[in-house]
Amino acid sequence: MLAAVVHEKLSGKPRLKIWALALLSGLLMAYSTPPHYLPGLGLVALVPLLLALPRLSAGGAFCASYLGGMIYVGANTWWLAEFTTTPGNEYVIVGMWVASVIVRGFSIGVAGLCLRWLLTRQWRYAVWLIPLCWLGLEFTHEFNVPGPYPWLSVAYCLAWFGPFLQTADIWGIYGITASMILFNLAAASLFSIEGPQARLGLRRSGHNRHALPVAASLVAILGTVYGLVQVERYSALERTDGPLVGLVQGNLAQEVKVLEDENKLPRSYSEHLALTQVAVKGRAELVCWPETMVFRGSTRDGHYFWGEDSSRAQFKDGVPSQSLRNSAEFTEFYISRLRAEIYHELKTPMLVGVVTPIPPEEQDEDWKDYGPRRHNSAMLLDSSGNLGGIYDKRNLVPGGENIPHEGNFLFRWITTKYSEQLQGSVSLVEPGRRSTRFSILSKAERLGGKPWVFTSTICYEYAFPRTHADLALNGSDCVPDFNVNLSNEGWFKQSSELDHAVLYSRLRAIETRVPQLRCTNTGITCSIDACGRVRETLRVNGTDREVQGLLLVRPYVIERRQADDNTWFVNRLGGGLGYLGWIVNFHLFAFMLVGRVQERLRRRTRALPANTSEEAPLRP
């Protein structure tokens, strides 16, 4: 059992000093990620909070951590408040941003409460559970609690240091998060705040003031050495004969896209097609269009959704009619027109973003009306314009594409009312259920070699490590050669959301050792190698966002690997560390609850004064 020790309360300026330290961590964390992104700051950003927590009450620890968390989240997601919406409904978007800050900050408040409990135990090894405790609460945001939004992991504060990031192929972003907390904990263990004046000084006693820094140093050194070795290894395995891919960035304003402007949409289609023709002349072997840039939807077999019969009539014996390319009658038949262009002129495979209906086999919820519902899909059209496969987006943006907990009538009513204020039927997108592998003909295949195998993700799926791990594994006999992320990002203008997207994509490349290509509408279109290095970026007049252009690039593919050659993270760990964090927190909450009940019982039976605390001070 833990010994009961009276803990002195602070008041006046010392108390304000402790609160200021806790809030300082929120500010330092905010400056550790884009748009500020001061390298190295994340290694010590949580030190003020860790020093302050033992001198706060349980309620104070929660509130101070919550406020600091809201500073961190609010400063790095301000772009949500500028979301594109129908004029007059801006208040809805600001409200959504405030709600996201409140929800995301809540878990940091809970983390502060749990960390305080661990920091005030007499059992000196309790503090070693802090990294897993923080990780478990961070991991929760990948799930529908209350909606999937795994943004702003502390791991991304280390994105400036490439060598250590390479350890993600062992334990994913989860291990990097735990390491970051360990580094902060080691720095905090060197100091203490003592006395009624809350004076900061060097810690002069305690086992952990040596053990924590030594452990953190070993993790840093071993991780860096491992990373340097891995960078050399995968750089040596890079092939120079990867397929030439054309990434088309049309730079279509979100307002135009959602309102389906009758004049600007055909013009945008023509601009996309013109850039595609440039890519084909440059001998591209695959051309990609961003998320939902084939307008007006498609059936699951590649016909114009709103004129399916007319579209099929133009494909006699499976061959698209020339009239699809020229007749004004078919202006809105975008998918059919594109297939005709591929067959008659382009003769090049294309991966395009398009909305598609829900297949009958997936319409298994009795209460849903599937008529207006759609998948957000990536569709591969082969060099003859025929369907080569479909991937449906699995991780949907909460409140933007789907309604979290939609089965609950109250949630459905509230979020539907909210979504009506946005532009588009955002509440009618269904999550996909398939893990799709695409393939395209390679030059080597003509000589008896193998085709290029690749996967696709859509939009903010780059923030989900487990989704990428699943796509890399997917029961196949080989590791994908590369992954293509199709994103719109027109909602976010030139904000730091675009920089976050690239950061997250870099970690997904390292975790799976699968090179990433980003094809965006207005964002940062680029190529990322298997070591998470951005190798090529589309720039026009020195600008990498809200520009129109074409990036012709060969992904930095790795020598063909069998399924057994997948990374340790993909094959074995996946979200293992995250689930371990959940287990730690489950037991931690149980101990905290039992301790609170025991404390109340002791107060009643022994008539302890109301202001007596039975918490023990930090004993590192």
Secondary structure, DSSP 8 states (H G I E B T S, - for coil): -----------HHHHHHHHHHHHHHHHHHHTTSTTT--TTGGGTTTHHHHHHGGGS-HHHHHHHHHHHHHHHHHHH-GGGGG----TT-HHHHHHHHHHHHHHHHHHHHHHHHHHHHHHT-SSGGGGGGHHHHHHHHHHGGGS-SSS------GGGGGTT-HHHHTTHHHHHHHHHHHHHHHHHHHHHTTEEEETTTTEEEE--S-THHHHHHHHHHHHHHHHHHHHHHHHHHHHHHB-S----EEEEE----HHHHHHT-TTHHHHHHHHHHHHHHHHHHTT-SEEE--TT-STT-B-TTSSBGGGHHHHHHTEETTEE-THHHH-GGGTT-HHHHHHHHIIIII-S-EEEEEEEE--GGG---TT---TT-EEEEEEEE-TTS-EEEEEE--S--BTTTB-TTTTSHHHHHHHHHHHTTSSS-GGGB--------EEE--TTGGGT---EEEEEEEGGGGG-HHHHHHHHHTT-SB--SEEEEEE--GGGTTSTHHHHHHHHHHHHHHHHT--EEEEESSS--EEE-TTS-EEEE--BTTB-SS--EEEEE----BS--BGGGS-HIIIIITTHHHHHHHHHHHHHHHHHHHHHHHHHHHHHHHT--TT---------
